[in-house]
Structures are given as C-alpha cells and as structure tokens.
Amino acid sequence: MNNNINMNMLLNMLSKMDKKDLEKGIEQANQILNSKNKDEIINKLKNNNQ
C-alpha cells in the first residue's frame, strides 16, 4: 500500500468525524504520519470504527 492510498483513507476517516473527534483524529493522523508502523495504527483505527 502506498502513501497516497493511506492519505486518502485517512482524509476520508477524518471527514466523517464530528468536530469534537477531529482533534483526536488529527492527533492520530500525526501518529500515523510519524510512525514506522503506519499500517498497524491504521488497522487499529479501522477496527475501532467498525
């Protein structure tokens, strides 16, 4: 999976959030962008949103 797909998925997830959740989402986005385990964090977020 390349970074463009990750970024599109991330932006899509963020766009669905309420404003109160947006700060948390931005924090999670920063974690993903700064992490060496991007896919692991994305998978955790996906599982939490189901």
Buried (B, 14 or more C-beta within 10 A) or exposed (E): EEEEEBEEBBEEBBEEBEEEEEEEBEEBBEEBEEEEEBEEBBEEBEEEEE
